[in-house]
Amino acid sequence: MSEIKLVIRDGRRDISGTCHAAFADRAVAALCDEPETIAELAAALERFEAPGEAEAFRLFNPGIDDQPHDAGVVIIDLPARLVAYESTYSSMGPEGRVSYHDGHCATELSVSFHVSDDWKFIHHTDGWKSLAAKRRNIRSTSEPLDVRAIVYGTPLLEFIARQSYAALADGTMPNSSDDPEAIRMRRRDQIRHIHIRWMLTSRDDLHGRSPREAMMERHDYVTSCIHDRTEQWSQTFKCPRGLSAHSAAFRFSGFGLHELVMYYEMVRELLAWCFEVAEESTDWRVSKLTAEEFVGSTVPQLEEVQKEWMDTPDGEFGGHTPRRIIHNERARLPEGVSGQEAMIDCDCPLCQMQSEMPGPVFWCLDGADMDENFAFSFHRTYEEWEEEQRRWEEYASRPIPTRPGEQGGAERLNPGADKILFDEDPANTSDLFAPVDLAESSTVIALFKIGAPLAELIAQLKQPPEIRPVIDRLNRDFGNLRDVVVSTSSDQTAALLEPVINRFLESLSDLRCARPDLDTLIESVCNGIRQFAAGEDCK
């Protein structure tokens, strides 16, 4: 029993047809794109079906035929955000995985999906029409709110201008005669407080919510969607289809992590500019501008500053503009680059390995430079944020581990030192890079076990005075090892592996004589190489 009746409804038409039950599962998974029309649902299916498979909708008949067939019936009502089903083939819900269809058959590729919380799933079809009508009516009377029109638009800019004026009017603006560092610190605190006030103040135009509440409302959902597409891209080496910029899902999208970080930076930029203008303006003392006059003259300038900031490429983000980064996230597109583009240090062996691996490398903003305040956190509620702060305080108050024989209070060797049991030899860190058991690990992991201590060793060699010839030699040896293992046939690997390894060990032996202070790191690399040679299963 693998066929099923599928009914799909949008605001203008209804269609029904018989299809494989797995196709119905993929149609439900495509609801993650929040389609409003049958055409949008067909386009969303391309993430789970080879392009062209969604044309199966053309074989469906107009109207509603909800009589079960074979495995049952599935009803998808887009305006009602309702899925009603009776199926002996599968159980449907707001999240799960479906098999990708390559145009010929279902593949072993399992694609994950998450559907937004406003969808309702019922495991029966009794009374589905009346429930759909009720949900349609509710949704039709509540137009979606364009939160971005407020948090990016005139309300934000007026708030910034008005708060800057108030800071000057009440005498809290620093005088030019003050110490420059004191001025900088005072300005930073004022900007921070205004930013917090904006994020946490309830507003009528946001239906009684604060900007933070409105922006965080669907944050978790957007994060889940981005993660699903990242996983799929890493498996298929092909970027999944994104949302159309004309779709309601894009226009009223929730705020993902990247947009929240970009928004934080934008507001700080606007506040800093406005304070600078206010501090340098002579109109305060000569013309005595009123608040409304200052707001009226400043908002248009803030609009230009905002536009310039949004459209200025940033080298830290691969030359992308903030506008493009935000657009990609709203379209549910991960930030993927090639391994070569992602390389941070061309001398790092692990970076070199990464650049040679197939598939994309993903980067993600984490908000590390944002102020530690609930207003700028990524928690939905203050209670969640408070609990995290409590856990951090408990962690920070834990005693710092010491080596045997030392008294308490020793400096932490690294962020994870409390999880490391030190050897009798305090300088011995070889356990951090224990030889890999190739019987249980892949060749890539085995190479990584060599590359990790080698990267640390090279980092030491790059300290002044840099030993460039040795760095180049070690990277060349490691590159030769990768080439032999990855790029040659099994017969060639067996023939070439021994001389390549011997040359690598010889380089390390020469370095040991020249730099005995690095003996521990050198031995870690050597151990990894010897274990690799002993356990390598030639291709």
Secondary structure as UniProt FT lines:
FT   STRAND          3..9
FT   STRAND          14..20
FT   HELIX           21..29
FT   HELIX           30..33
FT   HELIX           38..44
FT   HELIX           45..47
FT   TURN            51..52
FT   HELIX           53..59
FT   STRAND          61..62
FT   TURN            70..71
FT   STRAND          72..77
FT   TURN            78..81
FT   STRAND          82..87
FT   STRAND          95..101
FT   STRAND          106..114
FT   TURN            117..118
FT   STRAND          120..122
FT   TURN            126..127
FT   HELIX           128..140
FT   HELIX           148..151
FT   HELIX           154..169
FT   TURN            170..171
FT   TURN            176..177
FT   HELIX           180..200
FT   HELIX           204..206
FT   TURN            207..208
FT   HELIX           211..216
FT   TURN            217..218
FT   HELIX           219..236
FT   TURN            245..246
FT   HELIX           248..251
FT   HELIX           257..280
FT   HELIX           283..286
FT   HELIX           291..310
FT   HELIX           315..317
FT   TURN            318..319
FT   HELIX           322..330
FT   TURN            331..332
FT   STRAND          336..337
FT   HELIX           339..342
FT   TURN            346..347
FT   HELIX           349..356
FT   STRAND          361..362
FT   TURN            368..369
FT   HELIX           374..376
FT   HELIX           382..397
FT   TURN            404..405
FT   TURN            408..409
FT   TURN            415..416
FT   HELIX           417..419
FT   TURN            426..427
FT   HELIX           430..433
FT   TURN            438..440
FT   HELIX           443..461
FT   HELIX           468..487
FT   HELIX           490..514
FT   HELIX           516..518
FT   HELIX           519..535
//
